[in-house]
Amino acid sequence: MTFKQMFTSSIGKKLVMGLTGLFLISFLIVHVSINATIFADLFNPDDNGEMFNKAAHFMGSTVLIRILEVGLMAGIVLHIVQGYMLEMLNRKARAVGYDKPMGNAGSKWYSRSMGLLGTLLLLFFILHFSHFWVPARFTHQGLDMPVNYNGVDMHDMFSLMKVTFSQLWVVIAYIIGCISLFWHLMHGFQSAFRTVGVSNNRYLVLLSSIGVGFSLIVSLLFALMPIAMYLEWIG
């Protein structure tokens, strides 16, 4: 398969989707681990977001991380574009919409709804980026008062999260986004490994179980963050 065919053929598009999917899965592991440091406040009342702010500062100030961030954005865009192109090809082949039978009784509803789930996730990402990534990197809106740890000034991302998640509509939007992420991962996790060549049934059964656990844990952790902030369990 040529480089051009990876982006033009149906098989190539699926391969790109699988590879970018695996890349984004690895990113989710890092992202949820960093964000989960907000829960340090539960175990140390004096933390007051210090661990999270330090972790966010490290991610935002390390040169290698900033370079990888460019690759991450490229991976997200590529995954979205190829996903929509595959969805259009599938719709054209089936000549049906979401409100009609898909002709594949053996597939799960979320497998048949990846386009819809992907669209909900795209809207969720845009909202999330506007709340945190854009202020942290560009506008600094809501980050006028830095915090200082060991002589180093840092953005107070913890306080920004508290303000953002004090709004009920934002919390509800994030919960919907996390639910969409769960169902998207339920199909995408195993599908990504299938696409890159994993075909042994024993491995696929194992990957299916791991995928369910991964999807549940990651989505639940992400959802608990705005809920915990809104209900003032932390902060």
Residue pairs with C-beta under 8 A, 6 or more apart in sequence:
1 9
1 11
1 12
1 15
5 11
5 12
6 12
6 13
6 15
6 16
7 13
7 16
7 82
10 86
10 89
13 82
13 85
13 86
13 89
14 86
14 195
15 195
15 196
16 78
16 79
16 82
17 79
17 82
17 83
17 86
17 192
17 195
18 191
18 192
18 193
18 194
18 195
18 196
19 192
19 195
19 196
20 75
20 76
20 78
20 79
20 82
21 79
21 188
21 191
21 192
21 195
22 192
22 193
22 196
23 72
23 75
24 75
24 76
24 79
25 185
25 188
25 189
25 192
25 214
27 72
27 75
28 218
29 218
32 218
32 221
32 222
34 52
34 55
34 56
34 59
35 52
35 221
35 222
35 225
36 221
36 225
37 51
37 52
37 55
38 49
38 52
38 158
38 161
38 225
38 228
38 229
38 234
38 235
39 228
39 234
40 47
40 50
40 51
40 52
41 47
41 48
41 49
41 234
41 235
42 233
42 234
48 158
48 235
49 147
49 156
49 157
49 158
49 159
49 235
50 147
50 149
50 158
52 157
52 158
52 161
53 147
53 149
53 154
53 155
53 156
53 157
53 158
54 149
54 154
56 136
56 154
56 155
56 157
57 152
57 154
57 155
58 65
59 65
60 66
60 136
60 137
60 155
76 125
80 118
80 122
83 114
83 115
83 118
84 115
84 118
87 114
87 115
87 118
91 97
91 115
94 102
94 103
96 102
96 103
98 113
98 115
98 116
102 112
104 112
108 186
108 187
110 117
110 183
110 184
110 186
110 187
111 187
111 191
113 183
114 184
114 187
114 188
117 180
117 183
117 184
118 184
120 176
120 177
120 180
121 177
121 180
121 181
121 184
123 177
124 173
124 174
124 176
124 177
124 180
124 181
127 170
127 173
127 174
127 177
128 174
128 177
131 160
131 164
131 170
132 157
132 160
132 161
132 164
135 141
135 142
135 143
135 160
136 143
136 155
136 157
140 155
142 159
142 160
142 163
142 164
143 155
143 156
143 157
143 160
145 156
145 159
146 153
146 154
146 155
146 156
147 153
147 154
147 155
147 156
148 154
158 235
161 225
161 229
161 235
162 229
162 235
164 170
164 229
165 171
165 174
165 225
165 226
165 229
165 230
166 229
166 230
168 230
170 226
171 226
171 227
171 229
171 230
174 222
174 223
174 225
174 226
175 223
175 226
175 227
178 219
178 220
178 222
178 223
179 219
179 223
181 215
181 218
181 219
181 222
182 215
182 216
182 219
183 215
185 211
185 214
185 215
185 218
185 219
186 211
186 212
186 215
189 207
189 210
189 211
189 214
189 215
190 204
190 207
190 208
190 211
193 203
193 204
193 207
194 204
198 204
198 207
227 233
228 234
229 235
